[in-house]
Amino acid sequence: MQTLDSINQTLTSHDAVMLYFSAPTCNVCYALKPKLTKAITEHFPTFIIESIDISEKPEIASHFSVFAIPTVLIFFQGREFLRKSRHMSVGEVIEDIRRPYNLMVEN
């Protein structure tokens, strides 16, 4: 079961984590999620991806100050690196994280 503690544990135990906030009523979320998940997995194999349904877990969304969907949060070594909400493209997210991810993996 997904809890704030389990999310925080994931953030502290993995170097690269994406949190994807969505809701079942969000058509954009539904269309974007499989494309973004596939691209992240292909380009950055060590990424851990957590999907959070804000209708089921509003306390997690609130903790991360997520008030719009879809929202993507990218964490490197437990620190928030990137936050994208609503209007984003898969290519834009990939390009924004490529360099820091590659630097982190090389070290």
N, C-alpha and C positions, 0 to 999 in steps of 0.2 A: 504494500500500500504506500502510495506517495504521500510524504509529509514534508513539512518544512525542514525537519531534521534530516530526512533522507536526501533531500535536495542539497542541503548544506554539506552533508557527508560526501556526496558526489563531487561537489565543487572543491572540497579540500583534498580529495584523494585522486583526482585526475587533472592533468595539465590543461586539457582543452575540452570545454563543455559548452554546448549550446542549449539554452532553454527556449522552447518554442511555446508561447502562450496563445491559446486559441479558445474557441467555443463551438459547439455543434451548429449553432445558428449562423456562423460566419462563412459565407460562400468563398470569400477571398482566402480565408484560412484553409479551407478544404482544398482549394486549387493549388495553393502555394506549398503546403506542407510536403507532399510527396516529391515535388521537384527539388525543393531545398534540401530535404533529407538525403535524396539520392546524390545531389551535387556535393554536399558536405562529405558524405561517406566515400565518394569516388576520389575527391581531391585531398581529403585530410583523414586518413584511415584511423588515426588514434582518437578522433573526436568522440565524445560521449554526447548523445542527444537525448534530452528529456523533454517530453511533451506534457504541458500542463493545461488542463481544461479549466478555465477560470470559473465556469459555472459550477464545477464540482469542488474546486480548491481556491475560493476567493482570497483566503488568508495568505496563500503563497503569492498570488498576484499582488496583493497589497504590500507584502513584505518587500517585494522587488520594485514597488512603485510602478506597476504596470496597470494602466487604465484604458488602454486601447488595444484592439486586436486586429490582425495578428501583431505580436511583438516578438522579436528575436533578441535575446541577450547572449553575447559571446563572452565567455570567461577564459582567461589564460592564467594558469597557476593561481586560481582562486579570486582573481581580480576581474571586475567587469572591464572589458575592453571595447565592446561595441554594443550599441542599442539601436535597433531599427524598429519602427512602428508603422503600421498601415501600408504606406506606399514604398515598396522596395522591390528590387528585382533579384533573382537568384545570382546573376552575374555580378551585380554590385556587392552583394554580401561576400561572395567568393573572393573578389578582388580586394575587398577591405581587410580580409583576414589572411590572405595568402602569405605576405611577407612576414608578419609576426609569427605565424604558425611555423613557417619554414625555419626561421631563426631559432625558435624554441626547440624544434625537433632536432636540429643540427647540434645543439649543445648537449 
